[in-house]
């Protein structure tokens, strides 16, 4: 079976959903699905330095990149228009049995859905949380017009909507779309354990061997709730801890974050790592104690799952779909998006991490949960079954 995945960008700056499609395709290929990706060379404000208009191996999977139109106007640049991608889709989409579209409200996704409809190629759509309430409230008028004039027809003609959580599916239900949907989460490849991660991280930061470390690791974006998390951390300055802020965003938003760090007296205890990956990411994740993600909205929250697998105590909000699982297994604190409540949850977490026996139980439980329910091998096997089921209906 030949399956084409279309997504506006696979650049790391675009966060977890873009990385997930790479891992998804890699896992699908191991299941015997001939899966490939078509995307643009988008890299946020800039462009990826990759060969264009040809299929290359990128992070272990076949990807064909096309040039993104890059004017100085950010709103147009973010739309990721690509005439070359359009022309290629129009010519080659019939070479595939199925198209899996990732994201909406973006030109590559919209074009792929429209061309698949015209060419009578079945397609399914992973909305990436863009049908959730908070997302639809951002640039609300523009999205409502786009949804009514363009995207609703595309979504209603797809074979299925691929949601990564039941919460995402429930939030999309009020839109009255006629297409059925299914829930299949992101997967995770358990990283190599680093037994000396705690000591390595504290040596890197130049802090005491027993220094508590609070970690935020995600794309720097307004929806991540740093305007609540940083003031909450500021209320805990009487406690001993170091805060790691890992991730990057637009220059304007990073400047806002720097101002918040300064405003709440966190400059001397905050380490800005920027974007991290590979061994550096694993050491930081496994060497920290508490993971904090106080988002306004998430369609999944892959970084939370990574933190659970690493055994960190999680502080998050009900707007992160993994919150129910965190509460059920007592893996952390789930609190409303309010500064005082977040500060209290962080204070509780700082006290809880002192119990080494409980910490080890949480580490073991977290890895067990991920191994049982969230490996890419399991997710890809289920997705392959869905693909074959759709093919049988043709």
C-alpha positions in Angstrom: 0.0 0.0 0.0 1.3 3.4 -1.0 0.5 6.2 1.5 1.4 9.9 1.1 1.6 12.0 4.2 1.3 15.8 3.6 2.2 18.3 6.3 3.2 22.0 6.0 6.5 21.5 7.8 8.7 18.9 9.5 11.0 21.5 11.0 11.9 21.0 14.7 10.8 24.6 15.3 7.2 23.6 14.6 7.2 21.3 17.7 5.9 17.8 18.5 3.3 17.3 15.7 6.0 17.8 13.0 8.3 15.4 14.7 5.5 12.9 15.2 4.8 12.6 11.5 8.5 11.6 10.9 8.3 8.9 13.6 4.9 7.8 12.4 6.1 7.3 8.8 9.2 5.5 10.0 7.1 3.1 12.1 4.6 2.6 9.3 7.4 1.5 6.9 8.4 -1.1 9.4 4.9 -2.4 9.2 5.2 -2.8 5.4 3.4 0.4 4.5 5.1 2.3 1.7 4.7 5.7 3.4 6.3 8.9 2.2 6.1 12.6 3.2 5.5 15.6 1.0 6.1 19.0 2.7 7.7 22.4 2.3 11.1 23.7 3.4 9.4 25.8 6.0 11.6 26.5 9.1 9.6 29.1 10.9 11.0 32.5 9.9 13.6 30.8 7.8 14.0 27.8 5.5 15.4 24.4 5.9 18.6 23.8 3.9 17.5 20.7 2.0 17.4 19.5 -1.6 14.1 20.5 -3.2 11.7 18.7 -5.6 13.2 15.3 -5.1 12.7 12.5 -2.5 15.5 12.3 0.0 16.1 10.5 3.2 15.5 12.9 6.0 15.8 11.6 9.6 15.5 8.1 8.3 12.3 8.5 6.1 11.6 9.5 2.5 10.6 13.1 2.3 10.1 15.3 -0.7 10.5 19.0 0.1 9.1 21.9 -2.0 9.9 25.6 -1.8 7.8 27.7 0.5 6.8 31.2 -0.7 8.6 33.5 1.7 7.5 37.1 1.6 8.3 39.5 4.4 4.7 39.4 5.6 4.6 36.8 8.5 0.9 36.0 8.0 1.4 35.0 4.4 4.7 33.3 5.1 3.0 31.2 7.8 0.4 30.0 5.3 3.2 28.1 3.6 2.1 28.6 0.0 4.0 26.4 -2.5 3.2 26.4 -6.2 5.7 23.6 -6.7 4.0 21.4 -4.2 0.6 22.1 -5.8 1.9 21.1 -9.3 3.5 17.9 -7.9 0.4 16.9 -6.0 -1.7 17.4 -9.1 0.6 15.2 -11.1 1.5 12.5 -8.6 -1.3 12.1 -6.0 -2.9 9.4 -8.1 0.3 7.3 -7.5 -0.9 6.7 -3.9 -3.7 4.6 -2.5 -4.3 6.9 0.4 -3.4 10.4 1.6 -2.9 11.2 5.3 -3.1 15.0 5.7 -1.7 16.6 8.9 -2.9 20.1 9.9 -5.6 22.3 8.6 -5.8 26.1 7.9 -2.5 25.9 6.0 -2.0 25.8 2.2 -0.2 22.4 1.8 -2.9 20.7 3.8 -5.8 22.5 2.1 -4.3 21.9 -1.4 -3.7 18.2 -0.6 -7.3 17.7 0.5 -8.8 19.6 -2.5 -6.6 17.8 -5.1 -7.3 14.4 -3.5 -11.1 15.1 -3.8 -10.7 16.1 -7.4 -8.6 13.1 -8.2 -10.9 10.8 -6.2 -8.1 9.6 -3.9 -9.3 8.7 -0.4 -7.7 10.8 2.4 -7.9 11.2 6.2 -7.0 14.2 8.3 -5.1 14.7 11.5 -6.2 18.2 12.6 -3.4 18.7 15.2 -5.7 20.3 17.7 -6.7 23.1 15.3 -10.4 22.2 15.7 -10.2 22.6 19.5 -11.9 25.5 21.2 -8.8 27.5 22.2 -7.3 27.2 18.8 -10.4 28.3 17.0 -10.6 31.4 19.2 -7.2 32.6 18.0 -7.7 34.8 14.8 -11.3 33.6 15.2 -12.9 35.6 12.4 -10.3 34.5 9.8 -10.6 30.9 10.8 -14.4 30.9 10.8 -14.4 32.3 7.3 -11.8 29.9 6.1 -13.6 27.0 7.7 -17.0 27.8 6.2 -15.7 28.7 2.7 -12.9 26.1 2.2 -12.1 23.7 5.0 -15.5 22.4 6.0 -16.0 20.8 2.6 -12.5 19.3 2.7 -13.1 17.8 6.2 -16.6 16.5 5.4 -15.3 14.6 2.3 -12.4 12.9 4.1 -12.7 9.2 5.0 -12.0 9.9 8.7 -10.6 12.5 11.1 -7.6 11.3 13.1 -7.7 12.6 16.6 -4.9 11.9 19.1 -7.1 12.1 22.2 -10.7 11.7 23.1 -10.6 15.3 24.4 -9.6 16.6 21.0 -12.4 14.6 19.4 -15.0 15.9 21.9 -14.0 19.6 21.3 -14.3 19.1 17.5 -17.8 17.6 17.8 -19.6 20.9 18.3 -18.6 21.9 14.7 -21.2 19.5 13.2 -18.8 17.9 10.8 -20.4 14.9 9.0 -17.1 12.8 8.9 -16.5 10.1 11.4 -13.4 10.1 13.5 -11.1 7.8 15.4 -8.7 8.3 18.3 -5.1 7.1 18.0 -2.4 8.7 20.1 1.1 9.7 19.2 3.7 7.1 20.0 7.1 7.3 21.7 10.3 5.5 21.3 11.7 5.0 24.8 15.1 6.7 24.9 18.3 5.1 26.1 18.6 5.5 29.9 21.4 7.6 31.2 22.1 6.5 34.8 24.4 9.5 35.4 21.9 12.0 34.0 21.3 13.7 37.4 24.9 14.3 38.2 25.8 15.3 34.5 23.0 17.8 34.4 23.9 19.4 37.7 27.6 19.6 36.8 26.6 21.3 33.5 24.5 23.9 35.4 27.1 24.4 38.1 24.6 23.6 40.9 24.6 21.4 44.0 24.2 17.6 43.5 20.9 17.7 45.3 19.5 20.8 43.6 15.8 20.3 42.5 15.4 21.1 38.8 12.1 22.2 37.2 11.9 21.7 33.5 9.8 23.3 30.8 10.4 21.7 27.4 8.2 22.7 24.5 7.9 25.1 21.6 7.8 28.7 23.0 4.3 29.8 22.1 1.6 31.9 23.8 -0.6 28.8 24.2 1.9 27.1 26.4 1.0 29.3 29.4 4.4 30.6 30.3 2.6 33.8 31.4 1.2 31.7 34.2 4.1 29.4 34.9 6.8 32.0 35.3 4.8 34.2 37.8 4.0 31.0 39.7 7.8 30.1 39.9 8.4 33.6 41.0 6.3 33.0 44.0 8.6 30.2 45.1 11.8 32.1 45.2 12.2 31.2 48.9 12.6 27.6 47.8 15.8 26.2 46.3 15.4 25.1 42.7 16.8 25.7 39.2 14.5 26.2 36.2 15.4 25.0 32.7 13.5 26.6 29.9 14.1 24.4 26.8 12.7 25.3 23.4 12.5 28.2 21.0 9.9 30.4 19.3 9.6 33.6 17.4 12.0 36.4 18.3 9.1 38.6 19.5 7.7 35.9 21.8 11.1 35.0 23.2 11.6 38.6 24.1 8.3 38.5 26.0 9.5 35.4 27.9 12.8 37.1 28.8 10.9 40.0 30.2 8.7 37.7 32.3 11.8 35.9 33.6 13.3 39.3 34.6 10.0 40.6 36.0 9.5 37.7 38.4 13.1 37.5 39.7 14.0 34.3 38.0 17.0 35.4 36.0 19.6 34.0 38.4 18.0 30.6 38.5 16.9 30.1 34.9 18.9 28.2 32.3 17.8 28.9 28.7 18.9 25.9 26.6 17.1 26.8 23.4 16.0 23.9 21.2 17.5 20.6 22.3 17.5 17.1 20.9 19.3 13.8 21.1 21.6 13.1 24.0 21.4 16.6 25.4 17.6 16.3 25.5 17.7 12.9 27.1 20.2 14.0 29.8 18.1 17.1 30.7 14.8 15.2 30.7 16.2 12.3 32.8 18.2 14.6 35.1 15.4 16.9 36.0 12.9 16.3 38.8 9.7 18.2 37.8 8.2 18.8 34.4 5.8 21.8 34.0 3.6 22.4 31.0 0.7 24.8 31.9 -0.9 25.1 28.5 -4.1 26.8 27.4 -4.6 23.9 24.9 -2.8 20.8 23.6 -4.0 18.3 21.1 -1.8 15.7 22.8 1.3 16.9 24.6 4.1 14.5 23.5 6.6 16.3 25.8 4.4 15.3 28.8 4.5 11.6 27.7 8.3 11.9 27.4 8.5 13.3 30.9 6.3 10.5 32.3 8.6 8.0 30.6 11.6 9.7 32.2 10.0 9.5 35.6 9.5 13.2 36.2 6.7 14.5 38.4 4.4 16.4 36.1 2.6 19.7 36.8 0.0 20.5 34.1 -3.5 21.8 33.4 -6.7 20.0 32.4 -6.2 21.4 28.9 -3.4 18.9 28.3 -5.2 15.7 27.3 -2.9 13.4 29.3 -4.0 15.1 32.5 -6.6 12.4 33.3 -4.0 9.7 33.1 -1.6 11.7 35.3 -4.3 12.1 37.9 -5.4 8.5 37.7 -1.9 7.1 38.3 -0.8 9.9 40.6 2.1 10.9 38.4 1.8 14.6 39.3 -0.4 17.6 39.8 -3.2 18.8 37.5 -4.4 22.3 38.3 -6.4 25.1 36.7 -4.6 27.8 34.7 -4.2 30.2 37.6 -0.9 31.5 39.1 -1.5 30.7 42.8 -2.8 27.2 42.0 0.2 26.5 39.8 2.6 27.8 42.5 0.9 25.5 45.1 1.2 22.5 42.8 4.9 23.2 42.1 5.5 23.6 45.9 3.8 20.2 46.5 5.9 18.7 43.8 9.1 20.1 45.3 8.1 18.4 48.6 7.1 15.1 46.9 10.4 14.6 45.0 12.2 14.3 48.4 10.7 10.8 48.8 13.2 8.7 46.8 11.2 5.5 47.2 8.0 7.1 45.8 10.1 8.6 43.0 11.4 5.2 41.9 7.8 3.8 42.0 6.7 6.7 39.7 9.7 6.1 37.3 8.8 2.4 37.0 5.1 3.1 36.5 5.7 5.8 33.9 7.9 3.6 31.8 5.4 0.7 32.2 2.5 2.9 31.0 4.4 4.1 27.9 5.6 0.6 27.1 2.1 -0.9 27.3 0.1 1.8 25.4 2.3 4.3 23.6 5.1 2.8 21.6 5.3 3.7 17.9 5.3 0.0 17.0 1.9 -0.4 18.6 0.5 2.8 17.2 1.7 2.1 13.6 0.3 -1.4 13.7 -3.1 0.0 14.6 -2.8 2.8 11.9 -1.9 0.2 9.3 -5.1 -1.7 10.1 -7.1 1.5 9.7 -5.4 2.1 6.3 -6.2 -1.4 5.1 -9.8 -1.1 6.3 -10.2 2.1 4.3 -8.7 0.4 1.2 -11.3 -2.5 1.5 -14.1 0.1 1.4 -13.1 1.5 -2.0 
